[in-house]
Amino acid sequence: MTDRRFDTLAIHEGHEDFAPDSMSTPIYQSVAYPYADAKEAAEIFRAEKPGYTYGRWDNPTVRVFERRMAALERTEAALATSSGMAAIMTLGHQMLEAGDEFVSSNRVYGGTFGLFDEGFRKMGVKVNWVTTPESLDAWAAAVTPRTKFMFVESPSNPGLFIGDLPALAALAKQHGLPLVADNTICTPALQLPTTHGADIVVHSTTKYICGNASSLGGIICGPAEFVEGIRQGCQRYLGPAMSPFNAWLNLNGLETLSLRMERHCSNAMALATMLEKHPLVGSVNYPGLASNPFNAVGGKQVRGFSSLMSFVLKGTYDDAVTVIDALDLMIHATHLGTAKTIVTHPASTTHSAMGEEELKKAGIPPTLIRISVGLEDEADILADIEQALDKVGSAVSTAG
Ligand SMILES: Cc1ncc(COP(=O)(O)O)c(C=O)c1O
């Protein structure tokens, strides 16, 4: 089926001949799969016969989602996990030994920052942060003889940094290292990191892929040997498996992913354009804007800039709080990538563990407001932010 195109694969790929067959992939809510006899059990365990062994590393519903994601990300294989963080933790565990190092942009989701900085340090592994990730020289300078891989989140959450994937992949190759890309924000509907040289792609499927805030999930997409190595290895002893029900929810999400991403992009572009002109807004981080420093590099590797954006309010932290609390349509939550528009204050929530100094280095001031633009009517989204900004505007004019 893989010669078919993206939108067809997103709906059909990986569906087996289930018995009885069904339009919707059946949910195999079971951790074990009884065998006909001892011979069959042994053959399945030795991979001489297709079949399933135990739910921590294989399940028919989850397998459909894995096959579909591998096809969409154009990798040989994929392994689903219980969350995006579980995917990143698992692939790190697979690639690193105590004493090893790896290189990462510091423009990453706060949980990823914590895992790299603290979680892997506890395993005896050191992250070499690239604090100016737009500079290829800075990446090169961070590589040491102990480096095992390079990691880039592109676009990044919440600053919308975009890495030059072909240049990073060439640098990684020059040093004999794999490049791992977190493609959560664009999804494969908008960006295919492996076509730009990345070796492994990781996702929080909790976000746009699921699309409605109903299930946590993650996925690692990459070469079959690497992915199946995880399945036979640390997937078994760490146990970060995706539940069959969550795989089913994600399969439903994939069916409409492409269409949803188009609308996410157009709504986000409209909001970013409006915010850029607003007198109370100091700057807007949305790489779809022509004025954005990542517009040019991003334009070469994405089909659209997705719908995560952030903006820095002129004024104080209290003004940011006034805006957030005045929003009526937008939902105030620590999430992104859903049909509903979500507003978040990263410095005090998702990225608070980074501390003041690291937040400053990563370009996340207390006046930064993040918005994950949803699928509602564009005019209603714009009207909501207008009225919330007016609250600060009127406070400023009253005070003045
Ligand atoms: C870019 C990115 N990667 C990974 C994660 C972690 O995903 P999860 O919440 O599914 O563990 C997030 C969460 O926000 C994210 O934004």
The ligand as a Gaussian input file, in Angstrom:
#p B3LYP/6-31G(d) Opt

LIG

0 1
 C        7.183000      19.069000      21.217000
 C        6.776000      18.145000      22.323000
 N        7.381000      16.948000      22.459000
 C        7.033000      16.094000      23.442000
 C        6.058000      16.398000      24.357000
 C        5.678000      15.421000      25.427000
 O        4.491000      14.800000      25.084000
 P        3.446000      14.094000      26.108000
 O        2.738000      15.182000      26.820000
 O        2.592000      13.280000      25.205000
 O        4.272000      13.249000      27.032000
 C        5.383000      17.622000      24.236000
 C        4.318000      17.981000      25.199000
 O        3.803000      19.081000      25.191000
 C        5.745000      18.521000      23.199000
 O        5.149000      19.713000      23.050000

